[in-house]
């Protein structure tokens, strides 16, 4: 498979270069030159396939030119080592639970795939790879744990000081070994900007091999399409149209769903559900895309004012803004609306949503109110509610038990390097790490 830059369709690279470089030299995101369409037979057989069997066919269609059948099986087995159950919450409303992996967040799927694929592609290389990761919460923990102790790879996680939950923070600041956490005195967009600047710095790129494991990297982004196929396969047969609501921050997850649809998955409508960081819903309502400073909310993993994957979404629709707006609806919600939804669902059904899942639920409900009786819908529950225990407890008036996997992280000692948000300081830290490696 070959990939082009969203900033220059004539810049085309191999799978290995796209994965190892992460970001194109012109700061574009890599996209598949050709997106394969899966045959009708595959969709007819979906309900009878396991998660892994679905994965073998989808990843095989995408990467058969680059990987052997044995490598594809190894990659999928490593990635899909846990379930993603579809749970009916209300009539025609389903939650796709993506928090059953090691760090209890949807990014476990992409992080495990990325670490395994990178190890395969770098086999036999003598150079160490440095993975730079900006996180607003779950990406850091998923990537750090996915790459933990992977030989030849060092991970540097940048996160905004005081703007991720304690549980999220503990999952990537207590590991040590090949994981370094940088606590940035700023917001997520500052962290993301520093990572992008590092990729473009000639001195750093001469000294070290840098890549990313954010959703800008195709190896993190593409495998997320798998659980959309799986969710669809577990829906009861229906004549209604199918809608999927994706709580969105950097918009990689939504892009993966659209990739699945481009491969033939019959999703009729996607919903970009956000908190008050509303730049994409505003665009979908007819405004020009305009990056803005991020605003802090209780759904902090979506506090992104300049989402990198926006131009990937456009590219998936052939840069046709009208088609994009036809296929994707956007809604945004404040903290009070989010908390009211969490309370309502808990009281009426007993189901506990985290604040991000609640935003996804609200977006789905908005669409269904606009089209009564027309849709059956899925919203993505992207993280275990215990990862946002303080918000969930306060909102629902409960003492939510913390799963054992999270409790183990809480016992670890936090080790971080504090820094401001200047690139010069960040560059100095990277060079210092290189000198001690």
Helices and strands as residue ranges (DSSP letters): E 2-5, E 8-14, H 15-21, E 30-32, H 40-45, G 46-48, H 51-63, H 69-79, E 86-90, E 93-97, H 107-121, E 129-135, H 138-147, E 153-160, H 166-173, E 179-184, H 188-200, H 202-207, E 209-212, H 218-221, G 222-225, H 226-234, E 241-247, H 252-262, E 269-274, H 279-284, G 300-302, H 310-316, H 321-327, E 328-332, H 335-349, H 355-370, E 375-381, G 385-388, H 389-396, H 404-410, E 417-419, H 423-436
